[in-house]
């Protein structure tokens, strides 16, 4: 597990403190201050003075003391992660989502830093910066490594602290996180503070990292950042539009703007290490950002982190560590970064290189050592879904917005007036379509009244259907089923819910929907889709870019192979 093993102990301790927050004005902030005070009192008495304002009552409570004692018994970097995560829990899910308070586990922070050092980042000579420093997940281990390296060079404790305070910096909007970040740094450097009697003052600023200007004379040499992840609303987009217009397309995600910002502020030939969702690798809304990244930097390295539950608390996206080197001139050739994958054993395994076009198109990233060669081969495969005569269309029915009457069964009315089935994502399995299938969603509405059978929402053409929301840790990213033609005719068509993609056949379609569904469910096609899809949703743009075998080659292969998996390999000219 990437998250510290003490995770199971953390949850009950933090939840038990929920009642303390409810009974205290400005509860999350005061509770963090109280816990931090007690923790320092136990383990870092040289840092404690008077109890912070508004915390005296909290400090005396047993459960608060119990959590502080537990933190003091943890490895320091783990404990710092847990206190920052506790604050994110205490502020509530709405605030947590709005502020994107999701923190970096120590193992991943160490990996980002190690990748940067391996690519030339100097822990003693360079200025390191985090424009969204949160709970100092990067700055603390950077300061620890820096102090140890300087001590190994023979510097005295005070000289070490003066060096560290000038060579790390950060910004954040949350004052509470900045306070604990400062204290975490003082605690991490405690031996040097005690030995020298000197208390360093770190350059941690309460400001928006996207808008903060940096003096070119003090531009950071290295940036390590886990930027906030969330979609920006229209007013926020307007706020940042003038500065980031070149990378904004559709509704932007704030982390994309932070990627551009890090490139802006790092010095020429400087390094950037990012821990982000993988959606920027393939999403249509990130195409301008991909162009910017490949024009202004060389992408040196990527670590693919697929196991979401072991990476973060309350984060659902697949993530990636990316190392960039800023160029002083425009880059016109493709980047060839090394790619590693985090194994279930917790090791980073090299799987080869990938090739990133500077055109802004989808970046195909291998997820295993065999994928690298597969992706390279796929660059010559030009057949797409459209060559099979199928067009993907996202489902029309959005349940919370659609006001049309819905029914659990087809109502027994005389006119049967334009009532058709609803296909939900849960109806789709790789073993076929199962309309009305019982799932954990406990659906009760399986039919909808439409204005007429020719309405734009009603699908009457032959088609296959796909689940639109899947994830990289599922065996299949593509889960497809054919819509039985006799059922579809008998029902007069169907309406697809928004989490379903319908693949609608044209008059020139090369195969029946059953064959197309089996093709998309095949192991090799799923591997290809995982390589080009960095999001949890199956995007229409990604489906349209998915390499497929030429229809005639597949037709011939199916005469030689009863099994679709074998036929796909055959049609691509690969060994099964």
Secondary structure, DSSP 8 states (H G I E B T S, - for coil): --S-TTHHHHHHHHHHTHHHHHTSTTHHHHHHHHHHHHHHHHH-GGG--S--TT-HHHHT-HHHHHHHHHHHTS-HHHHHHHHHHHHHHHT-HHHHHHHT-----HHHHHHHHHHHHHTT--TTTS-EEETT-TTTTTHHHHHHHHHHHHHHTT--HHHHHHHHHHHEEEEES-HHHHHHHHHHHHHHTHHHHHHH------EEEES-TTT----GGG--SEEEE-----B--HHHHHHHHHHHGGG--SS-BHHHHHHHHHHHHS-TT-EEEEEEEGGGGT-GGGHHHHHHHHHHEEEEEEEEE--HHHH-SS--S-EEEEEEEE-SS---S-B--EEEEE-TTS-EEEEEE--B-TTS------SSHHHHHHHHHHTT----GGGGTEEEEE-SB-TTT--S-EESS----SS-TTEEEEE-GGGEETTEE-TT---TT-----EEE-S-TTSTTEE-S-EEEEESB--TTSS-S--EEE--HHHHHHHT-EEEBTTEEEEEE-TT-SS-HHHHHHHHHSHHHHHHHHHH--SSB--HHHHHH-----HHHHHHHHHH-SSHHHHHHHHHT---
